[in-house]
Amino acid sequence: MSGLDGHGPGGAEVGADRVLVIVPAWNESENVGHTVAEIRQANAALDVLVINDGSSDDTARIAAAAGAAVATLPFNMGVGAAMKTGFTFAQRRGYRRAIQVDADGQHNPADIERVLAGLEVADISIGARFADVGDYSVGGPRRWAMVLLAGVVSRVAGTRLTDVTSGFRAANRRAIDQYVRYYPAEYLGDTIDSLVEALHAGLTVTQVPVAMRSRMSGKPSQNPFGATVYLLRSVFAMALALMRGGLKRRPRA
């Protein structure tokens, strides 16, 4: 389907127990079919929606052949726009829980239920890479940035978080509605800015330890120069998110 108006998972309004798995994908033809198959193998009752973010390859066709519903954006708009599309779909169809799973295979669908379980105590549940599970590691400037971001967001959230840039996260109905109202498209907005804004809106967050995997195919964009750029841009994204929150809370004269 194109956009949000078509035949998708759940038909019209879905039942309260249904979960929407949102898979943002841009030129992931080598990975998306396997990812969708793994999600369906983990739990056949999950509804899978792949957001084809203006791919120039066969991402949409392969995702559909694997059994997912597909919403295609007219051109590449970024993860933030793709996820807002998915959350808008979830809101319109009445889903009370939604979870992001990346198309590249790094998020293990076997952990979906574990991350969803975090919604029993919070509005947002993050599958955390650095919580004493698995052997995922990051070094250099990228690691410094992640530690800094986690420390600042932990203070805003009032709870200890170790991995605030993880895209493996679940949302309940309150969080879905919040994300439809505000889900930025700029760099790291889909993780940092959206989370800080949700916290400022009164939502709660928790984290669940998960083991991340390497990409199934394709090369990750990690090198010394890229890691340094990541550090600088992530600090800027955090400052922007905190500034926005401060401006909204500042009383008018």
N, C-alpha and C positions, 0 to 999 in steps of 0.2 A: 504494500500500500504506500501511498505517498502522503506525507504529513500525518495527520491524526484521524482522518475520516476514511475509514475502510474497515475491512474485516480483520479484527485483531483478536488476541487472546481474551477469552471470557465473554465474547459477544458484546452485549449491552452492559448493564450493571452486573458486577460480579458478586459472588458470595463473600461473606465476611472473612472466611478462612483462606481465600485465595491470595497468593503472593505474586507480584510482578517482578521478574528479573530483567533489569534494564542493562543492555549490553551496547555501549557506545563503540562504534567501529569505523575506522578510516583506513581503507586499503589493507584490510586484514583477511584477504581471501585465503591465505595459507593457514590461518589459525581459526577463523570464526566458526567454521563447520565443526571442528573438533571441540571447540568450547561449548557450542550449543548442545552437541551430543553428550558431553560430560554433564552439563546441567540437567538435561533430561534423564540421564542415567542416575544422577544423584537423587532426584525426586521427580517422578513423572507428573506430579500434580502442579509443579511450578509453571507459571505462564512466562514465556520468554519473548521479549521484544528487543530486537536488534535495531539500533538507530544507525542507519547507514549515513555517515557524515560526509556526503558528497564524494564517495569513493570513485576512483577511475578504474578500478579493477572489478572482479566478480564477487565482491563482498556480499551484495544484496542477494544475488542468485543463490550463492552457496549457503547463506544463512537460512533462506526460505526452504531450500532443499533439505536442510538439516532439521526442519520442523519449527523454526521460529517465525513469529510475525515480524515484518520489517517495515519500518518507517524511514523513508528516504528524504534527506535534506537536499535542497537544490544545489548546494555547493558546500565545500568544507568550511564549517563554522566553529569548530573546536569542541572540546569535551563539554564545556559549560553549556553551550547551546544544545548539544545533543542530549545531555542529561535533563535540561529543563523541558525539552520535548517529551522525554520519557516520563517525567513527573507529571506533566500536564495530561498525558495519556492516562496515567494512573489515577489522577484526580477525577477526570471525566468519567472513567469507568468504575469508580467507586472502590478502588483498591485501598485497603487499610494498612498494607505493608508493601514496601518495595525495596529492592536491593540492587546495587550496582555490581556488576561483574565485568571486568575488562575482557576484551576479545582476544588479547594476546596470550592467554593461558597462564598468566602469573597468579591469578586468583584461583584457588582450588575450589571447585563447586562442592566438594565434599564438606567444606566448612560453611556452606550457606546457612544451614540450620543453626550452627553455633553462633554465627553473627546475628541471625534473626532473634535468637534467644535473648540477646542483650536488650531487645525492645521491651522485655518484661519489666525492666527497671529504668529505662530512659527512652527519650524520643528518637535519639540517633545512636546507632551502635556501629563502632568502627572495628574492622578487622585489623588488628595491629601487628606489624611485622617485628617490632622490637619489644616483645613482652615475654621473653624466655621460652619461646616456642620456635623450632626450626633453626636453620643456619643461615638465614638471609643476612647479608652484611653490606654496608655501604661505608666507604672511607672518604677522607679528604674533605674538601669544602662542602660537598653534598651532605655528608654526615653532620658537619658542623651546623649547617642550615637546618637540618631536621631536628637536631637537639634544641637549637634556639627556638624554632617555631613551636615545638612541643612544650617547652618551658613556658612560653608566653601564653599560649592557648590554655594550658593547664590552669594558669592563674585566672584567666577569664572564666573558665568552666567551673572552677572550684573543685576539681578532681584531677588526679594524676593521669596524664595521657602521654604516650611515648611515640605515637605515629600519626600525627594530624594531617599528613599528606597522603595517607592511604586512600585510594579510591574504592576499596572494598568496604562499603558501608551500607547500612540499612536504615530505613526511615519508616516511622509509623504515620498515621494519618495527619497528625499535627505537623510533623516535619515535611510531609509531602505538600501540604497546603503552604507552608512557609517557603519551600523551594520554588513553588509555582509563583509566589509573590516576588521572590528575589533569589535568583541564581545567576551570578555573574559569568560572563564569557571570557574575561581577560585571564592572563596567565596566572595559574594557581587559584583562580577565583572559585573553581569547582571544588576545591578542597579547603583552602584556608579561609577565603572571604565568605563563602557560603556557610561555613561552620561558625565563624565568629559572629556573623549576622544572625544566625539561628540562636546562638547563645544570648545575644543582646535582646532577642525577641522573647526570651524566657524559656526556651527549650532546654532540655537536659541531654547530656551525652555520656556514654560509657564506652569502654573498649573491651574487645575480646581477643585474646591471643590466637593468632593463626600463623601457619607456616606458608610463606610465599614461595613461588617457583620462578624459574627463569622463563623468558619468552620461549614459546615453542619454535617460532621461526622469525627471521628478521633480526636486525641489529639494534640493540638499545642505544639511545643517544647519550652515552656516558663516556667522556674523555676528560682529561685535565682542564681544558679550556671550557668545555660545557659544564663541568662541575662548578667552576668558579662563577660562570654566568648564572648558574642555578642559585648559588649562594646570594649573589647580589639581587637577583630578581625576586627571590623568595622573601628577603628582608624588606624589599620595597612593597611586595604584596601584603605582608603582615602590617607594615606601617599604614598602608592605605586602608586596610580592613579596620584597624583600630581607630583610625581617624574618622572613618565614616560612622562608626559606632559612637564615638565621642560627640560628634556633631549632632547626631540624632537625640542624644540624651541631654544636650545642653539646653537649659530653659531659655525661652525667648525673653528678651528684655521688655 
